[in-house]
Amino acid sequence: MLLDDDLATLAQRQAGCFHRDQALQVGFSRAAVESRLARRLWVPVHPRVYRAATTSVTPATKGFSAGLYVGEPYAFASVTGARLRGMDSLLVDSRTWVAVPHERVVAGRPSLRVCRTRHFWPWVLEDRHRLPVFSEARLVVDLAQLLDPAELRRLVYDLIRRDRCTPEEILAAAEGMGGRAGLADLRQVMGDFDPLAESAAEQEADERLQHGGIFLDRQVELWGDFGLVARFDFADTTLKLAVEIDGDRDHSSARRVHHDKQRDRATARLGWQVVRFPVTFVRRHPRQFVREVRDLLDSRHPLPAA
């Protein structure tokens, strides 16, 4: 039992998963490892990486197990890295994306995308869980391969507006990448960058709400056990009510609609209600907008005890 306790303590720091070598290091024999696998007390996640049968599969479990499988050095990249850095990339991908230095060859898995790159250092930082993740600027270069120009522009403007990175850092991360897919779009976005260009929709909505006596927090981030779940335009964190202002153009694409639905389902599982208002509705019917938000807030207040 002491060996199980030692391994459980180690696994707890790794979202419930562990490497075969770690089990051997705490004192399990090879026969004991095989016995637990045969009895399904331990469940393989990746080759030589396991979790206890009682451990639920979560995004954190997938992430930590991916790191144990590929080995150091590695960094979470692309869609996974963006989630860990609090970037809203619009991409919904259940796979874990991991990058390793180009000289290393690691086989991918159905749930794991392994990318080899010559541009590994010095872009690796630690996230809030002390996990290795590419910097925001380096992740923009990754995501430029997957986003269309409009989505890429939205991501870049959002990061710079929130002081998460600078245009110079993004251009430095793209330096020397050659003809990588998406770089032409990224260079076009950076060439057209206007630091004063920013959607006024949220500001207009905030002014309407405050004029009506409603004061909500802006740009509220909701974090899960392995990265950002959502960032809301407006929210009351006590009532778990979020108000989103959807631009007609930004929210009309099929990918944006799919992303919004996926995100709303994830936030609902955490007890949040998300309500969306088109920006045209806010501008054309400001009083009705304020009235509906007030009604929503009232509906989330707990009923007084009888």
Buried (B, 14 or more C-beta within 10 A) or exposed (E): EEEBEBBBEBBEEBBBBBBBEBBEEBEBEEEBBEEBBEEEEBBEBBEBBBBBEEBEBBBBBBBBBBBBBBEEEBBBBBBBBBBBBBBBBBBEBEBBBBBBBEEEEBEEBEBBBBBEBEBBEEBBBEBEBEBBBBBBBBBBBBBBBBBEBBBBBBBBBBBBEEEBBEBEBBBBBBEEBEEBEBBEBBBEBBEEBEEEEEBEBBEBBBEBBEEBEBEBEEEBEBBBEBBBBBBBBBBBEEBBBBBBBBBEEBBEBEEBEEBBEEBBEBBEEEEBBBEBBBBEBBBEEBEEBBEBBBEBBEEEEEEEEE
